[in-house]
Structures are given as C-alpha cells and as structure tokens.
Amino acid sequence: MLDGFETLRIARGDVTLNVRRAGQGEPLLLLHGHPQTHAMWHRVAPQLAQRFQLVLMDLRGYGDSGRPAAGEGSGAYAKREMALDAIEVMRQLGHERFQVLAHDRGARVAHRLALDHPESVERLLLLDIAPTLAMYRHTSEAFARAYWHWFFLIQPPPLPEALIASDPVRYVRSVMGARHAGLAAFAPEALAEYERCAAIPGTAEAICADYRASAGIDLAHDEQDQEAGRRLTQPLRVLWGEHGAVGRSFDVPALWQPYASQFSGRSLPCGHYIAEEAPALLLQEILTFFRSTP
C-alpha cells in the first residue's frame, strides 16, 4: 500500500521505528490508532502528499516498529516515551517544527507530544478521542461496553496477552468489526495489513503495555500537568464520529476546553475510523486547518 512512499527504519536507542514518507512542503506527522498501523491513512495520504511533506510512523509496539519489553509499570509504553520516538524521527528527517494529525492511540501520543514539546508542534488535529484522564474519570456504562478493550487489556498478565496471541486475527476483527461501520469500512489490503502486524510475535504484550501505561503512568503525568496548570498552547482541532462511542458517551468539547487554550472541533457523520469511513470530509478539514504549501 501507499505506492511511491519511501520506507525508512529509524532507531531511537534500542527501538527501531518503521517510517514512510512522501511529498514536499510543510512537514506533517501522521500517527495511527489501535489495532492499526500507518496503513490506516491510505485513503488520504496520497492527496496530502501533494501539499505536505508527509511522515507516517508506526508507533512502538505496532506495525513494523520495534516491540521493547514493557518494563516497570509499562514505562516503555508511556506516551511520553512514544512522543520522544516521534521527536527523534522528525529530527532525523530534518524537521525541528511540524504539524501533527493523529487518531486514537496515536492521538494520545500526539497530545503528550504537544504538551512536552510545544516548541516542536505547530498545530494539532486529533481524531475521535477525549483526554485520557477525563475519559477515565467520566467513564459510563455505555462507554465501558463499547470500549471493553480498555478494561480488558489492563488486566494483569498473562491472561490478556495469551488470549490475543491465541488468535490475533480474531482479536483485530472483533475490536474493529464491532464499531459503527463494521468491517466493510476497511479496504481488504488495509485489513490484511492490520492482521499481519497483529500476528507479529510480541504484539499482544506491546498492546497490553500501551493500555496499562495509559491507565497508570500516563494518568500520573496527566494529573501532574493538571495540578501545574499546563495546557496545550497550539491551535487544537478535534474531530469525532457522531456514531462513535466517544461522541455518544462524552461531551467532547467540554472535556477538551480545559486542556487547550485554542480549541475548535466538530463531529462528522461517521463512526470511530474517520480516515477510512469519511476520507473526503477529513481531507477538507485537514486542508482548512493546517498550514500547507499551495
């Protein structure tokens, strides 16, 4: 997928990150969600490469990036660490300052990236999330039923890992197929890529570590920011699917406004997987919000 995109392998310490890039113009970093890879951008990336210098990265633990051991408290998968991966990738590619488009788990990494490195992130467009701390604090029965994996993946090892690893394809299809648009929303080539990467040894452990970090060390970092009064200073735009669990379970603008000094956002007529369910609408939003090369 993504013919014409260059493939790079960029190391940060012991973790090697899988990166694709193409295009010219203003640098724009794209971060994917769970249980996906950079391939989730295939319906918008070719058009964006005409206006931006695109960098698509597989998060650590996902796609063809490295899967380090979780470490104490799953610290290797703290969003602060994953944000540093992004900083290293962009710096090695010559980008000290850039814009960020991110979905789901990648959007949580992007939130931390913009907070910790405001000098590097110019603008931020996040897809179908509310702040992690706010979502945990405002969890409802409806959200818990829709996002059951949030609570399954953080259970003590080795049960979640063992169940995922026993049939990773079934796990991917169960998580993604249960959403608004079902599996029909995904191109067969993209779904096959998600399934291939889910079956790579160590993926189950990495996925669980990602979510355990979000329910542990990431919440501690978020609470520290809240106590210190730290907010996003960049222009932040958030889009969410009107048929998705986030939009149905939360007042998304109300949850984001305390976290950002320049917030805007709206719902789109789709479910959770905006880039694959509503690519044309997303492209309009991207080209309106980000600074690009004509």
C-alpha positions in Angstrom: 0.0 0.0 0.0 1.0 3.7 -0.4 2.9 3.2 -3.6 5.6 5.8 -4.1 6.1 6.3 -0.3 9.7 5.8 0.8 10.2 3.3 3.6 12.7 4.1 6.3 13.9 2.5 9.5 14.9 5.0 12.2 16.4 4.0 15.5 15.8 5.6 18.9 18.0 3.8 21.3 17.1 0.1 21.2 13.8 0.7 19.4 13.6 0.8 15.6 10.7 2.7 14.2 9.1 2.0 10.8 8.5 5.2 8.9 7.0 6.0 5.5 7.4 9.4 3.8 6.5 11.3 0.6 5.7 14.7 -0.7 7.0 18.2 -0.4 6.1 21.3 1.6 5.3 21.8 5.2 6.1 18.7 7.4 3.1 16.9 8.7 3.4 13.8 11.0 0.6 11.2 11.0 0.1 8.8 13.9 -2.2 5.8 13.8 -4.5 4.1 16.3 -5.1 0.7 17.7 -5.1 -2.1 16.5 -3.9 -0.5 13.2 -0.7 0.7 11.5 0.3 3.6 9.4 -1.7 2.0 6.6 -4.9 3.5 8.1 -4.0 6.7 6.2 -4.1 5.1 2.7 -7.3 6.9 1.7 -5.9 10.4 2.4 -2.1 10.2 2.3 -1.7 10.3 -1.5 -3.7 13.5 -1.8 -1.9 15.1 1.3 1.5 14.3 -0.2 0.7 16.9 -2.9 0.6 19.6 -0.3 2.7 18.4 2.6 5.9 16.6 3.3 4.2 13.6 5.0 5.8 11.4 7.6 3.8 8.3 8.6 5.2 6.4 11.6 4.2 3.0 13.2 4.1 3.5 17.0 6.3 1.3 19.0 4.5 -1.9 19.6 2.5 -1.7 16.4 3.1 -2.2 12.7 6.7 -3.0 11.8 8.2 -0.9 14.6 10.0 -2.5 17.5 8.3 -4.1 20.5 10.5 -3.3 23.5 9.9 -5.0 26.9 7.3 -3.1 28.9 9.5 -2.6 31.9 8.3 -1.5 35.3 4.8 0.0 35.2 4.8 -0.5 31.4 7.0 2.6 31.4 8.5 1.8 28.0 5.0 2.4 26.5 4.3 5.7 28.4 3.0 8.3 25.9 6.0 10.4 27.0 8.3 7.8 25.6 6.3 7.3 22.5 6.3 11.1 22.0 10.1 11.1 22.2 10.1 8.5 19.4 8.2 10.9 17.2 10.6 13.8 18.1 13.6 11.6 17.2 12.0 10.5 13.8 11.2 14.1 12.8 14.6 15.4 13.9 16.4 12.7 12.0 14.4 13.7 8.9 15.3 17.4 9.4 12.1 18.7 10.9 12.5 20.7 14.2 9.0 22.0 13.9 6.0 20.3 12.4 2.2 19.8 12.4 0.5 16.6 13.7 -2.5 14.6 12.6 -3.3 11.7 14.8 -6.0 9.1 15.5 -7.0 7.1 18.6 -3.8 5.8 20.4 -1.7 8.0 18.2 -3.8 11.0 19.2 -2.9 10.3 22.8 0.8 10.2 21.9 0.2 13.4 20.0 -1.4 15.1 23.0 1.6 14.3 25.1 4.0 15.3 22.3 2.4 18.7 22.0 2.4 19.2 25.8 6.0 18.1 26.4 7.5 19.7 23.2 5.5 22.8 22.4 8.4 24.3 20.5 8.2 21.4 18.0 4.5 21.1 17.4 2.9 23.9 15.5 -0.7 22.6 15.1 -2.6 19.6 16.3 -5.6 17.8 14.7 -6.8 14.8 16.8 -9.4 12.2 15.7 -12.1 10.7 17.9 -10.6 11.0 21.4 -11.1 13.0 24.5 -8.3 13.5 27.0 -7.3 10.2 28.6 -7.7 11.4 32.2 -11.1 12.9 31.5 -12.3 9.7 29.8 -11.3 7.5 32.7 -12.9 9.9 35.2 -16.1 10.2 33.3 -16.5 6.6 32.2 -20.1 5.4 31.9 -21.7 2.0 31.4 -22.2 2.8 27.7 -18.6 3.7 27.2 -17.4 0.6 29.1 -19.5 -1.6 26.9 -18.3 -0.1 23.7 -14.6 0.2 24.7 -14.4 -3.0 26.6 -10.8 -3.5 25.5 -9.7 -0.5 27.6 -10.5 -2.6 30.7 -9.6 -6.0 29.3 -6.1 -5.0 28.2 -5.1 -3.5 31.5 -5.8 -6.7 33.5 -2.7 -8.4 35.0 -0.6 -10.5 32.7 -0.5 -13.1 31.2 -4.3 -13.6 30.5 -5.0 -10.7 28.1 -1.7 -11.4 26.2 -2.5 -15.1 25.9 -6.0 -14.6 24.6 -4.9 -12.1 22.0 -1.9 -14.2 20.9 -4.0 -17.3 20.6 -5.9 -15.7 17.6 -4.7 -12.2 16.8 -6.8 -12.0 13.6 -9.9 -12.7 15.6 -8.9 -10.0 18.1 -8.5 -7.4 15.3 -11.8 -8.3 13.7 -13.6 -8.3 17.0 -12.4 -4.9 18.0 -12.7 -3.2 14.6 -15.8 -5.0 13.3 -17.9 -4.2 16.3 -17.9 -0.5 15.6 -20.5 1.6 13.7 -19.4 0.7 10.1 -18.3 -2.9 10.7 -15.5 -4.5 8.7 -16.9 -3.2 5.4 -15.3 0.2 6.2 -11.8 -1.2 5.6 -10.1 -1.9 2.3 -9.2 -5.6 2.2 -5.5 -4.7 1.8 -5.6 -2.5 4.9 -7.4 -5.1 7.0 -4.9 -7.7 5.9 -2.0 -5.4 7.0 -3.5 -4.9 10.4 -4.0 -8.6 10.8 -0.4 -9.4 9.6 1.1 -7.0 12.1 -1.1 -8.2 15.0 0.4 -11.6 14.5 4.0 -10.5 14.8 5.5 -12.0 18.0 5.4 -9.6 20.9 2.4 -7.6 19.6 0.0 -8.8 22.3 2.4 -7.9 25.0 3.0 -4.5 23.5 -0.7 -3.7 23.1 -1.4 -4.6 26.7 1.6 -2.5 27.8 0.3 0.5 25.8 -3.1 0.4 27.6 -1.6 -0.4 31.0 0.6 2.7 30.7 -2.5 4.8 29.8 -4.2 3.6 33.0 -1.1 4.1 35.1 1.9 6.2 34.3 0.1 8.3 31.7 -2.6 9.3 34.2 0.1 10.3 36.7 1.7 12.5 34.0 -1.7 14.0 33.1 -2.5 14.7 36.8 0.8 16.4 37.2 0.0 18.7 34.2 -3.4 19.4 35.6 -2.0 20.4 39.0 0.6 22.6 37.4 -2.0 24.3 35.1 -0.3 23.2 31.9 -2.4 23.4 28.8 -1.9 23.0 25.1 -0.8 26.3 23.6 -1.0 25.3 20.0 -4.2 25.5 17.9 -6.0 22.3 18.6 -8.8 20.9 16.5 -10.7 17.7 17.4 -13.0 15.7 15.1 -15.1 12.9 16.3 -17.6 10.5 14.7 -21.2 11.2 15.6 -21.9 7.5 15.5 -18.8 6.6 17.6 -18.7 5.7 21.3 -16.6 8.8 22.2 -19.2 11.2 20.7 -22.1 9.3 22.1 -20.6 8.9 25.6 -19.0 12.3 26.2 -19.4 16.0 25.7 -16.2 16.2 23.7 -15.8 20.0 23.5 -16.5 20.3 27.2 -13.8 17.8 28.1 -11.2 19.3 25.8 -11.6 23.0 26.5 -9.8 22.9 29.9 -6.9 21.2 28.2 -6.3 23.7 25.4 -6.1 27.5 25.1 -7.2 27.4 21.4 -9.7 24.6 20.9 -12.1 24.0 18.0 -13.9 20.9 16.8 -17.0 19.2 15.5 -18.5 15.8 14.8 -18.5 14.1 11.4 -21.2 11.8 10.1 -19.3 8.6 10.6 -18.0 6.3 13.3 -14.6 5.9 15.0 -12.4 5.2 12.0 -12.7 8.7 10.4 -9.8 8.4 7.9 -11.3 5.2 6.4 -15.0 6.0 6.8 -15.1 9.6 5.8 -11.8 10.4 3.9 -13.2 13.2 1.8 -14.6 15.1 4.8 -11.3 14.6 6.6 -9.3 15.9 3.7 -11.4 19.1 3.7 -10.8 19.6 7.4 -7.0 18.9 7.1 -6.6 21.4 4.2 -8.6 24.0 6.1 -6.8 23.6 9.4 -3.2 23.0 8.6 -0.7 25.4 7.0 0.3 23.9 3.7 2.2 24.6 0.5 -0.1 25.8 -2.3 
